[in-house]
């Protein structure tokens, strides 16, 4: 099992940046592919970005490509989401999630993510 705790959300003006962090408990962090999801009011939770167990491959939703960067440090049990050039439509609660995966696999399907953090809210003002 793994427990995930996110931090770093807040209020930022459009064009600004935020860096979200997600710290995992346990000694098996490197056995999980990681993902960042977001859920805006009235909308479904969507995958924003994912990363493999070793960090050698990533996936980004089209809406965030070129603006967001996911990274991880397995020695620190941490995954980050660097968000630049933020837009009002990025406003949402952001969730960190973990999925069992094979080497080199980025997990896209939401149902494969078995562990979730509590979420951290991001608000981008125009």
KELUM-343371 format. One line per field, with one value per residue: x, y, z negated of N, C-alpha, C in turn; residue number from 1; residue in one letter. Coordinates in steps of 0.2 Angstrom, whole numbers, plus 5000, padded with zeros to 4 digits. Each point is the difference from the previous one (the first is absolute). Layout:
nxx = X,...
nyy = Y,...
nzz = Z,...
caxx = X,...
cayy = Y,...
cazz = Z,...
cxx = X,...
cyy = Y,...
czz = Z,...
seq = NUM,...
type = A,...
END
This chain:
nxx = 5004,4997,5002,4996,5005,4995,5004,4999,4994,4996,5000,4999,5003,4996,5004,4998,5003,5000,5002,4997,5000,5003,4999,5004,4996,5004,5002,4994,5002,5006,4995,4999,4996,5002,4995,4999,4995,4995,4996,4997,4997,4996,5006,5002,5002,5005,5003,5004,5004,5004,5003,5005,5001,5004,4995,5001,4994,4997,4994,4998,4995,4997,4996,5005,5000,5006,4995,4999,5003,5000,5002,5004,5001,5001,5006,4996,4998,5003,4994,5003,4996,5004,4996,5001,5000,4999,4994,4995,5001,5005,4995,5002,4998,5006,5000,5004,5002,4999,5004,4998,5006,5001,5006,5001,4996,4997,4997,4996,4998,4995,4996,5006,4998,5003,5005,4997,5003,5000,5005,5003,4997,4999,5001,4998,5001,4995
nyy = 4994,5006,5005,5004,5004,5004,5005,5007,4998,5004,5006,5001,5005,5001,4995,4999,4998,4993,4998,4994,4998,4994,4999,4994,4996,4996,4994,5000,5006,4997,4997,5007,4999,5007,5004,5005,5000,5002,5004,5003,5005,4995,4999,4995,4995,5004,4996,5004,4996,4996,4996,4997,4994,5001,5002,4995,5001,5005,5002,5004,5002,5000,5001,4996,4997,5000,4999,4994,4999,4994,4999,4996,4999,4994,5003,5004,4995,5004,5003,5004,5005,5001,5005,5002,5006,5000,4996,5005,4997,5001,5004,4997,4995,5000,4994,4998,4996,4994,4996,4994,5000,4998,4998,5007,4998,5004,5000,4998,4993,5004,4995,5001,5006,4997,5005,5004,5006,5004,5002,5004,5005,5001,5007,5001,5006,5003
nzz = 5000,5002,4996,5003,4999,5003,5003,4998,4999,5003,4999,5007,5002,5005,5003,4994,4995,5000,4995,5002,4994,5001,4993,5002,4997,4996,5001,5003,4999,5001,4997,4999,5005,5002,4998,5004,4996,5003,4996,5005,4997,4999,5000,5005,4996,5002,5004,4996,4996,5003,4995,5003,4998,5005,5003,5004,4998,5004,4998,5005,4997,5005,4995,4998,5006,4998,4996,5000,4994,5001,4993,4999,4993,5003,5000,5002,5003,5005,5002,5005,5000,5005,4998,5006,5001,4994,5001,5000,5006,4997,4998,4995,4997,4998,5003,4996,5004,4997,5005,4999,5002,5006,5000,5000,4995,5004,4994,5005,5000,4999,5003,5003,4999,4995,5000,4996,5002,4995,5004,5005,4997,5007,4998,5006,4998,5003
caxx = 4996,5004,4996,5003,4998,5002,5000,5003,4995,4998,4997,5005,4998,5001,5007,5004,5003,4999,5003,4997,5004,4996,5005,4997,5003,5001,5007,4999,4998,5002,4996,4993,4999,4996,4996,4996,4994,4996,4993,4997,4993,4996,5003,5003,5008,5004,5007,5004,5006,5002,5007,5002,5003,5007,5000,5003,4995,4995,4994,4997,4994,5001,4998,5005,5007,5004,4999,5000,5006,5000,5006,5000,5006,4999,5004,4996,4993,4996,4999,4998,4997,5002,4995,5002,4996,4993,4994,4994,4997,5004,4997,4997,5003,5005,5001,5005,4997,5005,4997,5005,5002,5006,5005,4999,4993,4996,4993,4995,4993,4999,4998,5006,5004,4997,5001,4999,5000,4994,4999,5002,4997,5003,4996,5003,4996,5001
cayy = 5006,5006,5006,5006,5007,5006,5006,5004,5004,5006,5005,5003,5003,4997,5001,4998,4993,4997,4993,4996,4994,4994,4996,4993,4997,4993,4999,4997,5006,4999,4994,5003,5006,5005,5004,5006,5001,5006,5000,5006,5000,4998,4996,4994,5000,4998,4999,5005,4997,4994,4999,4993,4998,5003,5007,5000,5001,5004,5002,5006,5002,5006,5007,5003,4999,5006,5004,4996,4995,4995,4997,4996,4998,4994,5000,5005,4998,5006,5002,5007,5003,5007,5003,5006,5004,4998,5003,4999,4993,4995,5000,4994,4996,4996,4994,4995,4993,4995,4995,4995,5000,4997,5005,5003,5002,5006,4998,5005,4999,5002,4995,4996,5003,4997,5004,5007,5005,5004,5005,5007,5004,5006,5005,5004,5006,5003
cazz = 5000,5000,4998,5004,4997,5004,4997,5005,5004,4998,5005,5004,5006,5007,5002,4994,4999,4993,4999,4996,4998,4997,4997,4998,4994,5001,5003,5007,5004,5007,5003,5003,5005,4996,5004,4997,5003,4998,5000,4999,4998,5005,5005,4998,4999,5006,5000,5003,5002,4997,5001,4999,4994,5000,5002,5006,5005,4997,5004,4998,5003,5005,4998,4996,5003,5001,4994,4994,5000,4995,4999,4994,4997,4996,4993,4996,5000,5002,5007,5001,5006,5001,5004,5003,5005,4998,5003,4996,5001,4996,4994,4998,4995,5003,4996,5001,5000,5001,5004,5001,5007,5002,5002,5006,5002,4997,4999,5002,4997,4993,4995,4998,4994,4994,4995,5001,4994,4998,5005,4998,5005,5004,5003,5005,5002,5007
cxx = 5004,4995,5003,4997,5002,5001,5002,4994,4999,4997,5006,4997,5001,5007,5005,5002,4998,5004,4997,5004,4995,5005,4996,5003,5002,5007,4999,4998,5002,4997,4994,5002,4996,4996,4998,4993,4997,4993,4997,4993,4995,5003,5003,5007,5003,5008,5004,5006,5002,5008,5001,5003,5007,5000,5002,4995,4994,4994,4997,4993,5001,4999,5006,5007,5004,5000,5001,5006,4999,5007,5000,5007,4999,5003,4996,4993,4995,4999,4997,4996,5002,4995,5002,4994,4992,4995,4994,4997,5004,4998,4997,5003,5005,5002,5006,4998,5006,4997,5006,5001,5006,5006,4998,4993,4997,4993,4995,4993,4999,4999,5006,5003,4996,5001,5000,5001,4994,4998,5002,4996,5004,4995,5004,4996,5002,5002
cyy = 5006,5005,5006,5007,5005,5006,5005,5004,5007,5005,5003,5004,4997,5002,4998,4993,4998,4993,4996,4994,4995,4995,4994,4997,4993,5000,4997,5005,4998,4995,5003,5005,5005,5004,5006,5001,5007,4999,5007,4999,4998,4995,4994,5001,4998,4999,5006,4998,4994,4998,4993,4999,5003,5007,5001,5001,5003,5000,5006,5001,5006,5006,5002,4999,5006,5005,4996,4995,4995,4997,4996,4999,4994,4999,5005,4998,5006,5000,5007,5001,5008,5003,5007,5003,4998,5004,4999,4993,4995,5000,4993,4997,4995,4994,4996,4993,4995,4994,4994,4999,4996,5005,5003,5002,5006,4998,5006,5000,5002,4994,4995,5004,4998,5004,5007,5004,5004,5006,5007,5005,5005,5004,5005,5006,5003,5008
czz = 5000,4999,5003,4997,5005,4997,5006,5004,4997,5005,5003,5006,5006,5002,4995,5000,4993,5001,4995,4998,4997,4997,4998,4994,5003,5004,5007,5005,5007,5004,5003,5005,4996,5005,4996,5004,4997,5001,4999,4998,5006,5005,4997,4998,5006,4998,5003,5003,4996,5001,4998,4993,4999,5002,5007,5006,4997,5005,4998,5004,5005,4997,4995,5003,5001,4994,4993,5001,4994,4999,4993,4998,4995,4993,4995,5000,5002,5007,5000,5006,5000,5005,5002,5004,4998,5003,4996,5000,4997,4993,4998,4994,5003,4996,5002,5000,5002,5003,5000,5007,5002,5002,5007,5002,4997,5000,5002,4997,4993,4995,4998,4994,4994,4994,5001,4994,4999,5005,4997,5005,5003,5003,5004,5001,5006,4999
seq = 1,2,3,4,5,6,7,8,9,10,11,12,13,14,15,16,17,18,19,20,21,22,23,24,25,26,27,28,29,30,31,32,33,34,35,36,37,38,39,40,41,42,43,44,45,46,47,48,49,50,51,52,53,54,55,56,57,58,59,60,61,62,63,64,65,66,67,68,69,70,71,72,73,74,75,76,77,78,79,80,81,82,83,84,85,86,87,88,89,90,91,92,93,94,95,96,97,98,99,100,101,102,103,104,105,106,107,108,109,110,111,112,113,114,115,116,117,118,119,120,121,122,123,124,125,126
type = X,X,X,X,X,X,X,X,X,X,X,X,X,X,X,X,X,X,X,X,X,X,X,X,X,X,X,X,X,X,X,X,X,X,X,X,X,X,X,X,X,X,X,X,X,X,X,X,X,X,X,X,X,X,X,X,X,X,X,X,X,X,X,X,X,X,X,X,X,X,X,X,X,X,X,X,X,X,X,X,X,X,X,X,X,X,X,X,X,X,X,X,X,X,X,X,X,X,X,X,X,X,X,X,X,X,X,X,X,X,X,X,X,X,X,X,X,X,X,X,X,X,X,X,X,X
END
